[in-house]
Amino acid sequence: MSALFVLCLLPVFSMAQELVEAASSSLLDVNGNDLTGYFFNALIITAILLLISNLMGITLFPNITELLRGTGDLIRDNIKVIRDKTGRSLSEDSLYQMADIVDQAIYAYDKFQ
């Protein structure tokens, strides 16, 4: 689950610089001081706290967590059903018959060429 969390945070870090640039005009206080550094630090601290809570097993959003776990279980069950399927074994006669059909098809194709 933590790998999924890290993958979800990658776009946040890549978009952080764009957010800082876009918000730079609105993050000026009355005296004209730039507050983008504070904004970026708050974004990093929030991401680190979310990561720590995930590593400690604290569920911050239980509804979303249950939905994702249910979806994961459904996918796992479908993969298990597909993996457990077995095909029919072919007898030698049916295998030779299929090989003859393929040979006739190749012969017909070569004849038309």
C-alpha distances in whole Angstrom, upper triangle without the diagonal:
4,5,5,6,9,10,11,13,15,17,18,19,21,22,23,26,28,27,29,32,32,32,34,37,36,35,38,40,43,45,43,40,37,34,32,31,30,28,26,25,24,21,20,20,18,16,16,16,13,11,12,12,8,9,11,10,12,11,14,14,14,16,13,10,13,14,10,10,14,13,11,13,16,15,15,18,20,19,20,23,24,24,26,29,32,35,38,40,43,47,49,51,48,47,50,51,48,49,53,51,49,53,55,52,52,56,56,54,56,60,59,58
4,5,5,6,9,10,10,13,15,16,16,19,20,21,24,25,25,26,29,30,30,32,35,34,33,36,37,41,42,40,38,35,31,29,28,27,25,23,22,21,19,17,17,16,13,12,13,10,8,10,10,6,6,10,9,12,12,14,15,16,18,15,13,16,17,13,14,17,17,15,17,20,19,18,22,23,22,24,27,27,27,29,32,35,37,41,43,46,49,51,54,51,49,53,54,50,51,55,54,52,55,57,54,54,58,58,56,58,61,60,60
4,5,5,6,9,10,11,14,15,15,17,19,20,23,24,24,26,29,29,30,32,35,34,33,36,38,42,43,41,38,35,32,29,28,28,26,23,23,23,20,18,19,18,14,14,15,13,10,13,13,10,10,14,13,15,16,17,17,18,20,17,15,18,18,14,15,18,17,14,17,20,18,18,21,22,21,23,26,26,25,28,30,33,36,39,41,44,47,49,51,49,47,50,51,48,49,52,51,49,52,54,51,51,55,55,53,55,58,57,56
4,5,5,6,9,10,12,13,15,16,18,19,22,23,23,25,28,28,28,31,34,33,32,35,37,41,42,40,38,34,31,29,28,27,25,23,23,22,19,18,19,17,14,15,16,13,11,14,14,10,12,15,14,15,14,15,15,16,17,14,12,15,15,11,12,15,14,12,15,17,16,16,20,20,19,22,24,24,24,27,29,32,35,39,41,43,47,49,51,48,46,50,50,47,48,51,50,48,51,53,50,50,54,54,52,54,57,56,55
4,5,5,6,9,11,11,13,15,16,17,20,21,21,23,25,25,25,28,31,30,29,32,34,38,39,37,35,31,28,25,25,24,22,20,20,19,16,15,15,13,10,11,12,9,7,11,11,8,9,13,12,13,12,12,13,15,16,13,12,15,15,12,14,17,16,15,18,20,19,19,23,24,23,25,28,28,28,31,33,36,39,42,44,47,50,52,55,52,50,54,54,51,52,55,54,51,55,57,54,54,58,58,55,57,61,59,58
4,5,5,6,10,10,10,13,15,15,18,20,19,21,24,24,25,27,30,29,28,31,33,37,38,36,33,30,27,24,23,23,21,18,18,18,15,13,14,13,10,10,12,10,8,11,12,10,11,14,14,15,16,16,16,18,20,17,15,19,19,16,17,20,19,17,21,23,21,22,25,26,25,27,30,29,29,32,35,37,40,43,45,48,51,53,55,53,51,54,55,51,52,55,54,52,54,57,54,54,57,58,55,57,60,59,58
4,5,5,8,10,10,12,14,15,18,19,19,21,23,24,24,27,30,29,28,32,34,38,39,37,34,31,28,25,24,24,22,19,20,20,16,15,17,16,12,14,16,13,11,15,16,13,14,18,17,18,18,17,17,19,20,17,16,19,18,15,17,20,18,16,20,21,19,20,24,24,23,25,28,27,27,31,33,35,38,41,43,45,49,51,53,50,48,51,52,48,49,52,51,48,51,53,51,50,54,54,52,54,57,56,54
4,6,7,8,10,11,12,13,17,17,17,19,22,22,22,25,28,27,26,30,32,35,37,34,32,29,26,23,23,23,20,18,19,18,14,14,16,14,10,13,14,11,11,14,14,12,14,17,17,17,16,15,15,17,17,14,14,17,16,14,16,19,17,16,20,21,20,21,24,25,24,27,29,29,29,32,34,37,39,43,45,47,51,53,55,52,50,53,54,50,51,54,53,50,53,55,52,52,56,56,53,55,59,57,56
4,6,5,6,9,10,11,14,15,14,16,19,19,20,22,25,24,23,27,29,33,34,31,29,26,23,20,19,19,17,14,15,15,11,10,12,11,7,10,12,10,9,13,14,12,14,17,17,17,17,15,16,19,20,16,16,20,19,17,19,22,21,20,23,25,23,24,28,28,27,30,33,32,32,36,37,40,43,46,48,51,54,56,58,55,53,57,57,53,54,58,56,53,56,58,55,55,59,59,56,58,61,60,59
4,5,5,6,9,10,12,14,14,16,18,19,20,22,25,25,24,27,30,33,34,32,29,26,23,20,20,20,18,15,16,16,13,12,15,14,10,12,15,13,12,16,17,15,17,20,20,21,20,19,19,22,23,19,19,23,22,19,21,24,22,21,25,26,24,25,29,29,28,31,33,32,33,36,38,40,42,46,48,50,54,55,57,54,52,55,56,52,53,56,54,52,55,57,54,53,57,57,54,56,59,58,56
4,5,5,6,8,11,11,12,14,16,16,17,20,23,22,22,26,28,32,33,30,28,25,22,19,19,20,17,15,17,16,13,13,16,14,12,14,17,15,14,18,19,18,19,22,22,22,21,20,20,23,23,19,20,23,22,19,22,25,23,22,26,27,25,27,30,30,29,32,34,33,34,37,39,41,43,47,49,51,54,56,58,55,53,56,56,53,53,56,54,52,55,56,53,53,57,57,54,56,59,57,56
4,5,5,6,9,10,9,12,14,14,15,17,20,20,19,23,25,29,30,27,25,22,19,16,16,16,13,11,13,13,9,9,12,11,9,12,14,12,13,16,17,16,18,21,21,21,20,18,18,22,22,19,20,23,22,20,23,26,24,24,27,28,27,28,32,32,31,34,36,36,36,39,41,44,46,50,52,54,58,59,61,58,56,59,60,56,57,60,58,55,58,60,57,57,60,60,57,59,62,61,59
4,5,5,8,10,10,11,13,15,15,17,20,20,19,22,25,28,29,27,24,20,18,15,14,15,13,10,12,12,9,8,12,11,9,11,14,13,13,16,18,17,19,22,22,22,22,20,21,24,25,22,22,26,25,23,25,28,27,26,30,31,29,30,34,34,33,36,38,38,38,41,43,46,47,51,53,55,59,60,62,59,57,60,61,57,58,61,59,56,59,61,58,58,61,61,58,60,63,62,60
4,6,7,8,9,11,12,14,15,17,20,20,20,23,26,29,30,27,25,21,20,16,16,17,15,12,14,15,12,12,15,15,13,15,18,17,16,20,21,21,22,25,26,25,25,23,24,27,27,24,25,28,27,24,27,30,27,27,31,32,30,31,35,34,33,36,39,37,38,41,43,45,47,51,53,54,58,59,61,58,56,59,59,56,56,59,57,55,57,59,56,55,59,59,56,58,61,59,57
4,6,5,6,9,10,10,12,14,17,17,17,20,23,27,28,25,23,19,18,14,15,16,13,11,14,14,11,12,15,15,13,16,18,17,18,21,22,21,23,26,26,26,25,23,23,26,26,23,24,28,26,24,28,30,28,28,31,32,30,32,36,35,35,38,40,39,40,43,44,47,49,52,54,56,60,61,63,60,58,61,61,57,58,61,59,56,59,61,58,57,61,60,57,59,62,60,59
4,5,5,6,9,10,10,12,15,15,14,18,20,24,25,22,20,16,14,11,11,12,10,7,10,11,8,9,12,12,11,14,16,16,17,20,21,21,23,25,26,25,25,22,23,26,27,24,25,29,28,26,29,31,30,30,33,34,33,34,38,38,37,40,42,41,42,45,47,50,51,55,57,59,63,64,66,63,61,64,64,61,61,64,62,60,63,64,61,61,64,64,61,63,66,64,62
4,5,5,6,9,10,10,14,15,14,17,20,23,24,20,19,15,14,10,11,13,11,8,12,13,11,11,15,15,14,17,20,19,20,23,24,24,26,28,29,29,28,26,27,30,31,28,29,32,31,29,32,35,33,33,36,37,36,37,41,40,40,43,45,44,44,48,49,52,54,57,59,61,65,66,68,65,63,66,66,62,62,66,64,61,64,65,62,61,65,65,61,63,66,64,63
4,5,5,6,8,10,12,14,14,17,20,23,24,21,19,16,15,11,13,15,12,11,14,15,13,14,18,17,16,19,22,21,22,25,26,26,28,30,31,30,29,27,27,30,30,27,29,32,31,29,32,35,33,33,36,37,35,37,41,40,40,43,45,44,44,48,49,52,53,57,59,61,64,66,67,64,62,65,65,61,62,65,63,60,63,64,61,60,64,63,60,62,65,63,61
4,5,5,6,8,11,11,11,14,17,21,22,19,18,14,13,9,12,13,9,9,12,12,10,12,15,15,15,18,20,19,20,23,24,24,27,29,29,28,27,24,25,28,28,26,27,31,30,28,31,33,32,32,36,37,35,37,40,40,40,43,45,44,45,48,50,52,54,58,60,62,66,67,69,66,64,67,67,63,64,67,64,62,65,66,63,62,66,66,62,64,67,65,64
4,6,5,6,9,10,9,12,15,18,19,16,14,11,9,6,8,10,7,7,10,11,10,12,15,15,15,18,20,20,21,24,25,26,28,30,31,29,29,26,27,30,31,28,30,33,32,31,34,36,35,35,39,40,38,40,43,43,43,46,48,47,48,51,53,55,57,61,63,65,68,70,72,69,67,70,70,66,67,70,67,65,68,69,66,65,69,69,65,67,70,68,67
4,6,5,8,10,10,12,16,19,19,16,15,11,11,8,11,13,11,10,14,15,14,16,19,19,19,22,24,24,25,27,29,29,31,33,34,33,32,29,30,34,34,31,33,36,35,33,37,39,37,37,41,42,40,42,45,45,44,48,50,49,49,53,54,57,58,62,64,66,70,71,72,69,67,70,70,66,67,70,68,65,68,69,66,65,69,68,65,67,69,67,66
4,6,7,8,9,12,16,18,20,16,16,13,12,10,13,14,12,12,16,16,14,17,20,19,19,23,24,24,25,28,29,29,32,34,34,33,32,29,29,32,32,30,32,35,34,32,36,38,36,37,40,41,39,42,45,44,44,47,49,48,49,52,54,56,58,62,64,66,69,71,72,69,67,70,70,66,67,69,67,65,67,69,65,65,68,68,64,66,69,67,65
4,5,5,6,9,12,15,17,14,13,10,9,7,11,12,9,10,14,13,13,16,18,17,18,21,22,23,24,27,28,28,31,32,33,31,30,27,27,31,31,29,31,34,33,32,36,38,36,37,41,41,40,42,45,45,45,48,50,49,50,54,55,58,60,63,65,67,71,73,74,71,69,72,72,68,69,72,70,67,70,71,68,68,71,71,67,69,72,70,69
4,5,5,7,11,14,14,11,10,7,7,6,9,11,9,11,14,14,14,17,19,19,20,23,24,25,26,29,30,31,33,34,35,34,33,30,31,34,35,32,34,38,37,36,39,41,40,40,44,44,43,45,48,48,48,51,53,52,53,56,58,61,62,66,68,70,74,75,77,74,72,75,75,71,72,74,72,70,72,74,70,70,73,73,70,71,74,72,71
4,6,6,10,12,13,10,11,9,9,9,13,14,12,14,17,17,17,20,22,22,23,26,27,28,30,32,33,34,36,37,38,36,36,32,33,36,36,34,37,40,39,38,41,43,42,42,46,47,46,48,51,50,50,53,55,55,56,59,60,63,65,68,71,72,76,78,79,76,74,77,77,73,74,76,74,71,74,76,72,72,75,74,71,73,76,73,72
4,6,8,11,13,10,11,9,9,9,13,13,11,14,16,16,16,19,21,20,22,25,26,26,28,30,31,32,34,36,36,34,33,30,30,34,34,32,34,38,37,36,39,41,40,41,44,45,44,47,49,49,50,52,54,54,55,58,59,62,64,68,70,72,76,78,79,76,74,77,77,73,74,77,74,72,75,76,73,72,76,75,72,74,77,74,73
4,6,10,11,9,8,6,5,6,10,9,8,11,13,13,14,17,18,18,20,23,23,24,26,28,29,30,32,34,35,32,32,29,29,33,34,32,34,37,37,36,39,41,40,41,44,45,44,46,49,49,49,52,54,54,55,58,59,63,64,68,70,72,76,78,79,76,75,78,77,74,75,77,75,73,76,77,74,73,77,76,73,75,78,76,74
4,7,8,5,6,5,6,8,11,11,11,14,16,16,17,20,21,21,23,25,26,27,30,31,32,34,36,37,38,36,35,32,33,37,37,36,38,41,40,40,43,45,44,45,48,49,48,50,53,53,53,56,58,58,59,62,63,66,68,72,74,76,80,81,83,80,78,81,81,77,78,81,79,76,79,80,77,77,80,80,76,78,81,79,77
4,5,5,6,7,7,10,13,12,13,16,17,17,19,21,22,22,25,26,27,28,31,32,32,34,36,37,38,36,36,33,34,37,38,37,39,42,42,41,44,46,46,46,49,51,50,52,55,55,55,58,60,60,61,64,65,68,70,74,76,79,82,84,86,82,81,84,84,80,81,84,82,79,82,83,80,80,83,83,80,82,84,82,81
4,6,8,10,11,14,16,15,16,19,21,20,22,25,25,26,28,30,30,32,34,35,36,38,40,41,42,39,39,36,37,40,41,40,42,45,45,44,47,49,49,50,53,54,53,55,58,58,59,61,63,63,64,67,69,72,74,78,80,82,86,87,89,86,84,87,87,83,84,87,85,82,85,87,83,83,87,86,83,85,87,85,84
4,6,9,11,14,16,16,17,20,21,21,23,25,26,27,29,31,31,33,35,36,37,39,41,42,43,41,41,38,39,43,43,42,44,47,47,47,49,52,51,52,55,56,55,57,60,60,60,63,65,65,66,69,70,73,75,79,81,83,87,89,90,87,86,89,89,85,86,88,86,84,86,88,85,84,88,87,84,86,89,86,85
4,6,9,12,14,14,15,18,19,20,22,24,25,26,28,29,30,32,34,35,36,38,40,41,42,40,40,37,38,42,42,41,43,46,46,45,48,50,49,50,53,54,53,55,58,58,58,61,63,63,63,67,68,71,73,77,79,81,85,86,88,85,83,86,86,82,82,85,83,81,83,85,81,81,84,84,81,82,85,83,81
4,6,9,11,11,13,15,16,17,19,21,22,23,25,26,27,29,31,32,33,35,37,38,40,38,38,35,36,40,41,39,41,44,44,43,46,48,47,48,51,52,51,53,56,56,56,59,61,61,61,64,66,69,71,75,77,79,83,84,86,83,81,84,84,80,81,84,82,79,82,84,80,80,83,83,80,81,84,82,80
4,6,7,9,10,12,13,14,16,18,19,20,22,24,25,26,28,29,31,33,34,35,37,35,35,32,34,37,38,36,38,41,41,40,43,45,44,44,48,49,48,50,53,53,53,55,58,57,58,61,63,66,68,71,73,75,79,80,82,79,77,80,80,77,77,80,78,75,78,80,76,76,79,79,76,78,81,78,77
4,5,5,6,9,10,11,13,15,16,17,19,20,21,23,25,26,27,29,31,32,33,31,32,29,30,34,35,33,34,38,38,37,39,42,41,41,45,46,45,47,50,50,50,53,55,55,55,58,60,63,65,69,71,73,77,78,80,77,75,78,78,75,75,78,77,74,77,78,75,75,78,78,75,77,80,78,76
4,5,5,6,9,10,10,12,14,15,17,18,20,21,23,24,26,27,29,30,32,30,30,27,28,32,33,31,32,36,36,34,37,40,39,39,42,43,42,44,47,47,47,50,52,52,52,55,57,60,62,66,68,70,73,75,77,74,72,75,75,71,72,75,73,70,73,75,71,71,75,74,71,73,76,74,72
4,5,5,6,9,10,11,12,14,15,17,18,20,21,22,24,26,27,28,30,29,29,27,28,32,34,31,32,36,36,34,37,40,39,39,42,44,42,44,47,47,47,49,52,52,52,55,57,60,62,66,67,70,73,75,77,74,72,75,75,72,72,75,73,71,73,75,72,71,75,75,72,73,77,75,73
4,5,5,6,9,10,10,12,14,15,16,18,20,21,22,24,26,27,28,27,27,24,26,30,31,30,31,34,34,33,36,38,38,38,41,43,42,43,46,47,46,49,51,51,52,55,57,60,62,66,68,70,74,75,77,74,72,75,76,72,73,76,74,72,75,76,73,73,76,76,73,75,78,76,75
4,5,5,6,9,10,11,12,14,15,17,19,20,21,23,25,26,27,25,25,22,24,28,29,27,28,32,32,30,33,36,35,35,38,40,39,40,44,44,44,46,49,48,49,52,54,57,59,63,65,67,71,72,74,71,70,73,73,69,70,73,71,69,72,73,70,70,73,73,70,72,75,73,72
4,5,5,6,9,10,11,12,14,15,17,19,20,21,23,24,26,25,25,22,24,28,29,27,27,31,31,29,32,35,34,33,37,38,37,39,42,42,42,44,47,47,47,50,52,55,57,61,63,65,68,70,72,69,67,70,71,67,68,71,69,66,69,71,68,67,71,71,68,70,73,71,69
4,5,5,6,9,10,11,12,14,15,16,18,20,21,22,24,23,24,21,23,27,29,27,27,31,31,30,32,35,34,34,37,39,38,39,42,43,42,45,47,47,47,50,52,55,58,61,63,66,69,71,73,70,68,71,72,68,69,72,71,68,71,73,70,69,73,73,70,72,75,73,72
4,5,5,6,9,10,10,12,14,15,16,18,20,21,22,21,21,19,20,24,26,24,25,28,29,28,30,33,32,32,35,37,36,37,41,41,41,43,46,46,46,49,51,54,57,60,63,65,69,70,73,70,68,71,71,68,69,72,70,68,71,73,70,69,73,73,70,72,75,73,72
4,6,5,6,9,10,11,12,14,15,17,19,20,21,20,20,17,19,23,24,22,22,26,26,25,27,30,29,29,32,34,33,34,38,38,38,40,43,43,43,46,48,51,53,57,59,62,65,67,69,66,64,68,68,64,65,68,66,64,67,69,66,65,69,69,66,68,71,70,68
4,5,5,6,9,10,11,12,14,15,17,18,20,19,20,18,20,23,25,23,23,27,27,25,27,30,30,29,32,34,33,34,37,38,37,40,42,42,42,45,47,50,53,56,58,61,64,66,68,65,63,67,67,64,64,68,66,63,66,68,65,65,69,69,66,68,71,69,68
4,5,5,6,9,10,10,12,14,15,16,18,17,18,16,19,22,24,22,22,26,27,25,27,30,30,29,32,34,34,34,38,39,38,40,43,43,43,46,48,51,54,58,59,62,66,67,70,67,65,68,69,66,66,70,68,66,69,71,68,67,71,71,69,70,74,72,71
4,5,5,6,9,10,11,12,14,15,17,15,15,13,15,19,21,19,19,23,23,22,24,27,27,27,30,32,31,32,35,36,36,38,41,41,41,44,46,49,52,55,58,60,64,66,68,65,63,67,67,64,65,68,66,64,67,69,66,66,70,70,67,69,72,70,69
4,5,5,6,9,10,11,12,14,15,14,15,13,15,18,20,18,18,22,22,20,22,25,25,24,27,29,28,29,33,33,33,35,38,38,38,41,43,46,49,52,54,57,60,62,64,62,60,63,64,60,61,64,63,60,64,65,63,62,66,66,63,65,69,67,66
4,5,5,6,9,10,10,12,14,14,15,14,17,20,22,20,19,23,24,22,23,27,26,25,28,31,30,30,33,35,34,36,39,39,39,41,44,47,49,53,55,58,61,63,65,63,61,64,65,61,62,66,64,62,65,67,64,64,68,68,65,67,70,69,68
4,5,5,6,9,10,10,12,11,12,11,14,17,20,18,17,21,22,21,22,25,26,25,28,30,30,30,33,35,34,36,39,39,39,42,44,47,50,54,56,59,62,64,66,64,62,65,66,63,64,67,66,63,66,69,66,66,69,70,67,69,72,71,70
4,6,5,6,9,10,11,9,10,9,11,14,16,15,14,18,19,17,19,22,22,21,24,26,26,27,30,31,31,32,35,36,36,38,41,44,47,50,52,55,59,61,63,60,59,62,63,59,61,64,62,60,63,65,63,63,66,66,64,66,69,68,67
4,5,5,6,9,10,10,11,11,13,16,18,16,15,19,20,17,18,22,22,21,23,26,25,25,29,30,29,31,34,34,34,37,39,42,45,49,51,53,57,59,61,58,57,60,61,58,59,62,61,58,61,63,61,61,65,65,62,64,68,66,65
4,5,5,6,9,9,11,11,14,17,20,18,16,20,21,20,20,24,24,23,25,28,27,27,30,32,31,33,36,36,36,38,41,44,47,51,52,55,59,61,63,61,59,62,63,60,61,65,63,61,64,66,64,64,67,68,65,67,71,70,69
4,5,5,6,5,8,8,11,13,16,15,13,17,19,17,18,21,22,21,23,26,26,26,29,31,30,31,34,35,35,37,40,43,46,50,52,55,58,60,63,60,59,62,63,60,61,64,63,61,64,66,64,64,68,68,66,68,71,70,69
4,5,5,6,7,8,11,12,15,13,11,15,16,14,15,18,19,17,20,23,22,22,25,27,27,28,31,32,31,34,36,39,42,46,48,51,54,57,59,56,55,59,59,56,57,61,59,57,60,62,60,60,64,64,62,64,67,66,65
4,5,8,10,12,14,15,18,17,14,17,19,17,17,20,21,19,21,24,24,23,26,28,27,28,31,32,32,34,37,40,43,46,48,51,54,56,59,56,55,58,59,56,57,61,60,58,61,63,61,60,64,65,63,64,68,67,66
4,6,9,11,14,15,18,18,15,17,20,18,18,21,22,21,22,25,26,25,27,30,29,30,33,34,34,35,38,41,45,48,50,53,56,59,61,59,57,61,62,59,60,63,62,60,64,66,63,64,67,68,66,68,71,70,69
4,6,9,12,12,15,14,11,14,17,15,14,18,19,18,19,22,23,22,24,27,27,27,30,32,31,33,36,39,42,46,48,51,54,57,59,56,55,59,59,57,58,61,60,58,62,64,61,62,65,66,64,66,69,68,68
4,6,9,10,13,13,11,13,16,15,15,18,20,19,20,23,24,24,26,29,29,29,32,34,34,35,38,41,45,48,50,53,57,59,62,59,58,61,62,59,60,64,62,61,64,66,63,64,68,68,66,68,71,70,69
4,6,6,10,10,7,10,13,12,12,15,17,17,18,21,22,22,24,26,27,28,30,32,32,34,36,40,43,46,49,52,55,58,60,57,56,60,60,57,59,62,60,59,62,64,62,62,66,66,64,66,69,68,68
4,6,9,9,9,11,13,13,14,17,18,19,20,23,24,24,26,28,29,30,33,34,34,36,39,42,45,49,51,54,58,60,62,59,58,62,62,59,61,64,62,60,64,65,63,63,67,67,65,67,70,69,68
4,6,6,6,9,10,11,12,14,16,17,18,20,21,22,24,26,27,28,31,32,33,35,37,40,43,47,49,52,56,58,60,57,56,60,60,57,59,62,60,58,62,63,60,61,65,65,62,65,68,66,66
4,6,5,6,9,10,10,12,14,15,16,18,20,21,22,24,26,27,28,30,31,33,35,38,41,45,48,51,54,57,59,56,55,59,59,56,58,61,59,57,61,62,60,61,64,64,62,65,68,66,66
4,5,5,6,9,10,11,12,14,16,17,19,20,21,23,25,26,27,29,30,32,34,37,40,44,46,49,53,56,57,54,54,57,57,54,56,59,57,56,59,61,58,59,63,62,60,63,66,64,64
4,6,5,6,9,10,11,12,14,15,17,18,20,21,23,24,26,27,28,30,32,36,38,42,45,48,51,54,55,52,52,55,55,52,54,57,55,53,57,58,55,56,60,59,57,60,63,61,61
4,5,5,6,9,10,10,12,14,15,16,18,20,21,22,24,26,27,28,31,34,37,41,43,46,50,52,54,51,50,54,54,51,53,56,54,53,56,58,55,56,60,59,57,60,63,62,61
4,5,5,6,9,10,10,12,14,15,16,18,20,21,22,24,25,27,29,33,35,39,42,45,48,51,53,50,49,53,53,50,52,55,53,52,55,57,54,55,59,59,57,60,62,61,61
4,6,5,6,9,10,11,12,14,15,17,19,20,21,23,24,26,28,31,34,37,40,43,47,50,51,48,47,51,51,48,50,53,51,49,53,54,52,53,56,56,54,57,60,58,58
4,5,5,6,9,10,11,12,14,15,16,18,20,21,22,24,26,30,32,36,39,42,45,48,49,46,46,49,49,46,48,51,49,48,51,53,50,51,55,54,52,55,58,56,56
4,5,5,6,9,10,10,12,14,15,16,18,20,21,22,25,28,31,35,37,40,44,46,48,45,45,48,48,46,47,51,49,48,51,53,50,51,55,55,53,56,58,57,57
4,5,5,6,9,10,11,12,14,15,17,19,20,21,23,27,30,33,36,39,42,45,47,44,43,47,47,44,46,49,47,46,50,51,49,50,54,53,52,55,57,56,56
4,5,5,6,9,10,11,12,14,15,17,18,20,22,25,28,31,34,37,41,43,45,42,41,45,45,42,44,47,45,43,47,48,46,47,51,50,49,51,54,53,53
4,5,5,6,9,10,11,12,14,15,16,18,20,24,27,30,33,36,39,42,44,41,40,44,44,41,43,46,44,43,46,48,45,46,50,50,48,51,53,52,52
4,5,5,6,9,10,10,12,14,15,16,19,22,25,29,31,34,38,41,42,40,39,43,43,40,42,45,44,43,46,48,46,47,50,50,49,51,54,53,53
4,5,5,6,9,10,11,12,14,15,17,21,23,27,30,33,36,39,41,38,37,41,41,38,40,43,41,40,44,45,43,44,48,48,46,49,51,50,51
4,5,5,6,9,10,11,12,14,16,19,22,25,28,31,35,37,39,36,35,39,39,36,38,41,39,38,41,43,41,42,45,45,43,46,49,48,48
4,5,5,6,9,10,10,12,15,18,21,25,27,30,34,36,38,35,35,38,38,36,38,41,39,38,42,43,41,42,46,46,44,47,50,49,49
4,5,5,6,9,10,11,13,16,19,23,25,29,32,35,37,34,33,37,37,35,37,40,38,37,41,43,41,42,45,45,44,47,50,49,49
4,5,5,6,9,10,11,15,17,21,24,26,30,33,34,31,31,35,34,32,34,37,35,34,38,39,37,39,42,42,41,43,46,45,46
4,5,5,6,9,10,14,16,20,22,25,29,31,33,30,30,33,33,31,32,36,34,33,36,38,36,37,41,41,40,42,45,44,45
4,5,5,6,9,12,15,19,21,24,28,30,32,30,29,33,33,31,33,36,35,34,37,39,37,38,42,42,41,44,46,46,47
4,5,5,7,10,13,16,19,22,26,29,30,28,27,31,31,29,31,34,33,32,36,37,35,37,40,40,40,42,45,44,45
4,6,6,9,11,15,18,20,24,27,28,25,25,29,29,26,28,31,30,29,32,34,32,33,37,37,36,39,41,41,41
4,6,8,11,15,17,20,23,26,28,25,25,28,29,26,28,31,30,29,33,35,33,34,37,38,37,39,42,42,42
4,6,10,13,15,19,22,25,27,25,24,28,28,26,28,31,31,30,33,35,34,35,38,39,38,41,43,43,44
4,7,10,13,16,19,22,24,21,21,25,25,23,25,28,27,27,30,32,31,32,35,36,35,38,40,40,41
4,7,9,12,16,19,21,18,18,22,22,20,22,25,25,25,28,30,29,30,33,34,34,36,38,39,39
4,6,9,13,16,17,15,14,18,18,17,19,22,21,21,24,26,25,27,30,30,30,33,35,35,36
4,6,10,13,14,12,12,16,16,15,17,20,20,20,23,25,24,26,29,29,30,32,34,35,36
4,7,10,12,10,10,14,15,14,16,18,19,19,22,24,24,25,28,29,29,31,33,34,36
4,7,8,6,6,10,11,10,12,15,15,16,18,20,21,22,24,26,27,28,30,32,33
4,5,6,6,9,10,11,13,14,16,17,19,20,21,23,25,26,27,29,30,32,34
4,6,5,6,9,10,10,12,14,15,16,18,20,21,22,24,26,27,28,30,32
4,5,5,6,9,10,11,12,14,15,17,18,20,21,23,24,26,27,29,31
4,5,5,6,9,10,11,12,14,15,17,18,20,21,23,24,26,27,29
4,5,5,6,9,10,11,12,14,15,17,18,20,21,23,24,26,27
4,5,5,6,9,10,10,12,14,15,16,18,20,21,22,24,26
4,5,5,6,9,10,11,12,14,15,17,18,20,21,23,25
4,5,5,6,9,10,11,12,14,15,17,18,20,21,23
4,5,5,6,9,10,11,12,14,15,16,18,20,21
4,5,5,6,9,10,10,12,14,15,16,18,20
4,5,5,6,9,10,11,12,14,15,17,19
4,5,5,6,9,10,10,12,14,15,17
4,5,5,6,9,10,11,12,14,15
4,5,5,6,9,10,10,12,14
4,5,5,6,9,10,11,13
4,5,5,6,9,10,11
4,5,5,6,9,10
4,5,5,6,9
4,5,5,7
4,5,5
4,6
4
